[in-house]
Amino acid sequence: MTLEFPNNVFLPALGGAHQKNFVRLEQKLGVRVATRGNLVAVEGSPDSRERAASVLRALYARLEGGEDIGAAEVDAEIRFASHEQPKAADGDFGTPSVKTAPGRTVRARSPAQSAYLDLMRTHPLVFGVGPAGTGKTYLAAAFGAHLLYERRVERLVLSRPALEAGERLGFLPGDIREKIDPYLRPLYDALFETLGEQSLKLMESGVIEVAPLAFMRGRTLSRAFVILDEAQNCTSAQMKMFLTRLGEDSRMVVTGDPSQSDLPGGRGQGLEEALAILSDVEGVAVARFSEKDVVRHALVTRIVRAYADNEEPRLPPHYRKAKDSGT
């Protein structure tokens, strides 16, 4: 199969330094890629050729849109080429990207992430459940930033339980903010990645608020996008308290990995209970991820799979079912 691209100026970037993007495509899909001028030839089985062509066209479109591409973008387009994508409906449903600031766009990197974005677009309460590295918190923060940018909410509220991961830190010096900042650092990181330096100004002005779960009691969060991260560390009482903070014109996303609870007994009882109780409630949706959706270093996928295989008898039934079905 031979593909012709209108502007050969983009061809060096399409292949990458030392043709590394083409090499990755060859390794992942079992094809051979060769270029000449603005032509790219793909050799392989019919199915592999079609998938490779779809990936190359998508990557070229990104370059035309002013984006940079690398191994992560190649892997993302390979995942999308392996699944039938939903047809676009009203609004931006089915679009695997969100704009978070002028000149800044965040894209889903797997079909599961794209479906997660669609659920956040269409449901006021969404649970994102799955292993580490699948982009649950990052995409939730990106979608919240998108709603701020579109002026569809007035503020972004992020929270997580202030619980140590398997060790006792003891006394922490400083005022209350300095004491809780180490627990909330992952949320700050997610905000900075999606908004850049603008996130600092928005936090100073109070448009973005990052707070521990313990500070949520008694509040009503109206016209806000609210994220609860590390929900597997919530007790049943904490989860009920948080979910009932939802106010007028607000949306909420709850993310967690039931296999990594730091609660006594190692079970995310608040998260598991909420998933069971709210499974049939209108307006509530659940996005489930598996190790196939990990978008960090490739080794993270293998680590997650190895731990899941070793600890499967201890995982909650719904998590094992999601893992087996790949949904």
C-alpha positions as CSV (number, residue, x, y, z in Angstrom):
1,M,0.0,0.0,0.0
2,T,1.3,3.4,-0.9
3,L,0.1,6.6,0.8
4,E,0.6,10.1,-0.6
5,F,0.8,13.0,1.7
6,P,0.2,16.6,0.4
7,N,3.1,18.3,2.2
8,N,6.4,16.5,2.4
9,V,7.7,19.1,4.8
10,F,6.0,17.0,7.5
11,L,7.4,13.7,6.4
12,P,10.7,14.0,8.5
13,A,8.6,14.7,11.6
14,L,6.2,11.8,10.7
15,G,9.1,9.4,10.7
16,G,10.9,11.0,13.7
17,A,14.6,11.1,14.4
18,H,16.3,8.1,12.7
19,Q,12.9,7.0,11.6
20,K,12.1,5.9,15.1
21,N,8.3,6.4,14.6
22,F,8.3,4.1,11.6
23,V,10.4,1.6,13.4
24,R,7.9,1.5,16.3
25,L,5.1,1.1,13.8
26,E,6.9,-1.8,12.2
27,Q,7.5,-3.5,15.6
28,K,3.9,-3.0,16.9
29,L,2.1,-4.0,13.7
30,G,4.5,-6.3,11.9
31,V,4.8,-4.2,8.7
32,R,7.6,-2.6,6.8
33,V,7.6,1.1,6.0
34,A,9.6,2.9,3.4
35,T,9.5,6.6,2.2
36,R,10.3,8.5,-1.0
37,G,9.5,12.1,-1.3
38,N,5.9,12.6,-0.1
39,L,5.1,8.9,-0.6
40,V,5.1,6.3,2.2
41,A,4.9,2.6,1.2
42,V,3.6,0.0,3.7
43,E,4.2,-3.7,3.3
44,G,2.5,-6.4,5.3
45,S,-0.7,-8.4,5.7
46,P,-3.9,-6.6,4.5
47,D,-5.2,-6.0,8.0
48,S,-1.8,-4.7,9.2
49,R,-1.4,-2.5,6.2
50,E,-4.9,-0.9,6.9
51,R,-4.1,-0.3,10.5
52,A,-0.7,1.2,9.7
53,A,-2.2,3.4,7.1
54,S,-4.8,4.6,9.6
55,V,-2.1,5.4,12.1
56,L,0.0,7.3,9.6
57,R,-2.9,9.4,8.5
58,A,-3.8,10.2,12.1
59,L,-0.2,11.2,12.9
60,Y,0.0,13.3,9.8
61,A,-3.2,15.1,10.8
62,R,-1.7,15.8,14.2
63,L,1.4,17.4,12.5
64,E,-0.8,19.5,10.3
65,G,-2.6,20.7,13.5
66,G,0.7,21.9,14.9
67,E,1.3,19.0,17.4
68,D,4.5,17.2,18.1
69,I,4.5,13.4,17.8
70,G,6.6,10.8,19.4
71,A,6.4,7.2,20.7
72,A,3.5,8.0,23.0
73,E,1.4,9.4,20.1
74,V,2.3,6.5,17.9
75,D,1.2,4.0,20.5
76,A,-2.0,6.0,21.1
77,E,-2.9,5.9,17.4
78,I,-2.1,2.2,17.2
79,R,-4.6,1.6,20.1
80,F,-7.3,3.6,18.3
81,A,-6.6,1.8,15.0
82,S,-7.2,-1.5,16.7
83,H,-10.8,-0.5,17.8
84,E,-13.8,0.6,16.0
85,Q,-14.4,4.2,17.0
86,P,-17.9,5.5,18.0
87,K,-19.5,7.8,15.4
88,A,-19.7,11.4,16.4
89,A,-23.1,12.4,17.9
90,D,-24.3,15.7,19.3
91,G,-21.7,18.2,20.4
92,D,-18.2,16.8,20.9
93,F,-19.3,13.3,21.9
94,G,-16.9,10.7,20.5
95,T,-14.0,13.3,20.2
96,P,-10.9,11.9,22.0
97,S,-9.5,15.3,22.9
98,V,-10.3,18.4,25.1
99,K,-9.0,21.9,24.9
100,T,-7.8,23.0,28.3
101,A,-6.2,26.5,27.5
102,P,-5.4,28.6,24.5
103,G,-3.0,26.5,22.4
104,R,-3.2,23.5,24.7
105,T,-5.1,20.3,23.9
106,V,-5.1,17.0,25.8
107,R,-5.9,13.9,23.9
108,A,-7.1,10.5,25.0
109,R,-4.4,7.8,24.4
110,S,-6.7,4.7,24.2
111,P,-10.3,3.8,23.3
112,A,-11.0,3.3,27.0
113,Q,-9.8,6.9,27.8
114,S,-11.9,8.2,24.9
115,A,-14.9,6.4,26.3
116,Y,-14.1,7.9,29.8
117,L,-14.1,11.4,28.3
118,D,-17.5,10.7,26.7
119,L,-18.9,9.6,30.0
120,M,-17.7,12.8,31.7
121,R,-19.4,14.7,29.0
122,T,-22.8,13.0,29.4
123,H,-23.1,12.1,33.1
124,P,-23.0,14.3,36.3
125,L,-21.2,11.5,38.3
126,V,-18.5,9.3,36.9
127,F,-16.4,6.6,38.5
128,G,-13.0,5.9,36.9
129,V,-11.8,2.5,38.2
130,G,-8.6,0.7,37.2
131,P,-4.9,0.2,37.7
132,A,-2.2,2.8,38.0
133,G,-1.0,4.6,34.9
134,T,-4.3,4.5,33.0
135,G,-4.8,8.3,33.1
136,K,-7.8,8.3,35.4
137,T,-6.8,11.4,37.4
138,Y,-5.0,13.2,34.5
139,L,-8.0,13.0,32.2
140,A,-10.4,14.1,34.9
141,A,-8.2,17.1,35.6
142,A,-8.0,17.8,31.9
143,F,-11.7,17.7,31.5
144,G,-12.2,19.9,34.5
145,A,-9.8,22.4,32.9
146,H,-11.7,22.1,29.7
147,L,-15.0,23.0,31.4
148,L,-13.3,26.0,33.0
149,Y,-11.9,27.1,29.7
150,E,-15.4,26.8,28.1
151,R,-16.9,28.7,31.1
152,R,-19.3,25.8,31.8
153,V,-18.3,25.7,35.4
154,E,-17.0,28.4,37.7
155,R,-14.4,26.5,39.7
156,L,-12.5,23.2,39.9
157,V,-12.3,21.4,43.2
158,L,-9.8,18.5,43.6
159,S,-9.6,16.3,46.7
160,R,-8.1,13.1,48.0
161,P,-7.8,11.4,51.4
162,A,-4.7,12.4,53.4
163,L,-3.5,8.8,54.0
164,E,0.1,7.5,54.0
165,A,1.0,4.8,51.5
166,G,2.0,2.0,53.9
167,E,4.2,4.0,56.2
168,R,3.8,6.4,59.1
169,L,5.2,9.8,58.4
170,G,4.8,11.1,61.9
171,F,4.9,14.8,62.7
172,L,5.2,17.2,59.7
173,P,6.5,20.7,60.3
174,G,4.8,23.9,59.1
175,D,1.3,25.4,59.0
176,I,-1.7,23.4,57.9
177,R,-1.1,24.0,54.2
178,E,2.5,22.8,54.4
179,K,1.4,19.7,56.3
180,I,-1.2,18.6,53.7
181,D,0.7,19.6,50.6
182,P,2.7,16.4,50.3
183,Y,-0.5,14.3,50.3
184,L,-2.0,16.5,47.5
185,R,1.1,16.8,45.3
186,P,-0.2,14.3,42.6
187,L,-3.2,16.6,42.1
188,Y,-0.9,19.6,41.7
189,D,1.1,17.6,39.1
190,A,-2.0,16.7,37.1
191,L,-3.1,20.4,37.1
192,F,0.3,21.6,36.0
193,E,0.5,19.1,33.1
194,T,-3.0,20.1,31.8
195,L,-2.9,23.9,32.4
196,G,0.8,24.8,32.7
197,E,1.7,27.8,34.7
198,Q,-1.8,29.2,34.4
199,S,-2.8,26.6,37.1
200,L,-0.8,28.6,39.7
201,K,-2.7,31.8,39.0
202,L,-6.0,30.0,39.1
203,M,-5.2,28.4,42.5
204,E,-4.1,31.8,43.9
205,S,-7.4,33.3,42.8
206,G,-9.5,30.4,44.3
207,V,-10.9,29.3,40.9
208,I,-9.0,26.0,41.4
209,E,-9.1,24.5,44.9
210,V,-7.1,21.5,46.1
211,A,-8.1,20.2,49.5
212,P,-7.9,17.0,51.6
213,L,-11.1,15.0,51.9
214,A,-11.5,15.9,55.6
215,F,-12.2,19.5,54.6
216,M,-15.2,18.6,52.5
217,R,-17.7,18.0,55.4
218,G,-20.6,20.5,55.4
219,R,-19.9,22.0,52.0
220,T,-22.2,22.3,49.0
221,L,-20.2,22.5,45.8
222,S,-22.3,24.4,43.2
223,R,-21.3,25.3,39.6
224,A,-18.1,23.3,40.0
225,F,-16.3,20.3,38.6
226,V,-15.2,18.1,41.5
227,I,-12.6,15.3,41.5
228,L,-12.0,12.8,44.3
229,D,-8.7,11.0,43.7
230,E,-7.4,7.8,45.4
231,A,-11.0,6.9,46.3
232,Q,-9.9,3.4,47.3
233,N,-8.6,5.0,50.5
234,C,-12.1,6.3,51.5
235,T,-14.2,4.7,54.2
236,S,-17.9,4.2,53.5
237,A,-18.8,7.2,55.6
238,Q,-16.3,9.4,53.8
239,M,-17.5,8.3,50.4
240,K,-21.2,9.0,51.3
241,M,-20.2,12.4,52.7
242,F,-18.3,13.4,49.6
243,L,-20.8,12.2,47.0
244,T,-23.6,14.3,48.8
245,R,-21.5,17.5,48.4
246,L,-22.7,17.7,44.7
247,G,-24.5,21.0,44.2
248,E,-26.4,22.8,41.5
249,D,-24.9,22.7,38.0
250,S,-22.0,20.6,39.2
251,R,-20.3,17.5,38.0
252,M,-18.2,15.0,39.9
253,V,-15.5,12.4,39.0
254,V,-14.3,9.7,41.5
255,T,-11.1,7.8,40.6
256,G,-9.5,4.9,42.3
257,D,-7.7,1.5,42.1
258,P,-9.4,-1.1,44.4
259,S,-6.2,-3.2,44.3
260,Q,-4.1,-0.4,45.9
261,S,-6.0,0.6,49.1
262,D,-4.0,1.8,52.1
263,L,-6.9,1.3,54.5
264,P,-6.5,-1.3,57.2
265,G,-7.2,-4.7,55.6
266,G,-6.1,-3.4,52.1
267,R,-9.7,-3.0,50.8
268,G,-11.2,0.1,49.3
269,Q,-14.5,-0.5,51.1
270,G,-15.9,3.0,50.4
271,L,-15.3,2.8,46.7
272,E,-16.5,-0.8,46.4
273,E,-19.7,-0.1,48.3
274,A,-20.4,3.0,46.2
275,L,-20.0,1.1,43.0
276,A,-22.4,-1.6,44.2
277,I,-25.0,0.7,45.6
278,L,-25.0,3.2,42.7
279,S,-24.7,0.8,39.8
280,D,-28.3,1.3,38.7
281,V,-28.8,5.0,39.6
282,E,-29.6,7.3,36.7
283,G,-26.9,9.8,36.0
284,V,-24.1,7.6,37.4
285,A,-21.6,6.0,35.1
286,V,-18.5,3.8,35.6
287,A,-15.5,3.7,33.3
288,R,-13.4,0.6,33.9
289,F,-9.7,0.3,32.9
290,S,-7.4,-2.7,32.6
291,E,-3.7,-3.2,32.3
292,K,-4.2,-2.9,28.5
293,D,-5.0,0.8,29.0
294,V,-1.8,1.7,30.9
295,V,-0.2,4.7,29.1
296,R,3.0,5.1,31.2
297,H,6.2,3.3,30.5
298,A,5.7,-0.1,28.8
299,L,7.1,-1.8,31.8
300,V,4.3,-0.5,34.0
301,T,1.8,-2.5,31.9
302,R,3.8,-5.7,32.6
303,I,4.2,-4.9,36.3
304,V,0.4,-4.3,36.7
305,R,-0.3,-7.5,34.8
306,A,2.1,-9.5,36.9
307,Y,0.7,-8.2,40.2
308,A,-2.9,-8.8,39.0
309,D,-2.1,-12.4,38.1
310,N,-0.4,-13.0,41.4
311,E,-3.1,-11.3,43.6
312,E,-6.3,-12.1,41.6
313,P,-8.0,-14.1,44.4
314,R,-7.8,-11.0,46.6
315,L,-9.3,-8.6,44.1
316,P,-13.0,-7.5,44.3
317,P,-15.3,-9.6,42.0
318,H,-16.3,-6.6,39.9
319,Y,-12.6,-5.7,39.3
320,R,-11.8,-9.3,38.2
321,K,-14.8,-9.2,35.9
322,A,-13.6,-5.9,34.3
323,K,-10.1,-7.2,34.0
324,D,-11.3,-10.4,32.2
325,S,-13.6,-8.5,29.8
326,G,-11.1,-5.7,29.1
327,T,-13.8,-3.1,29.6
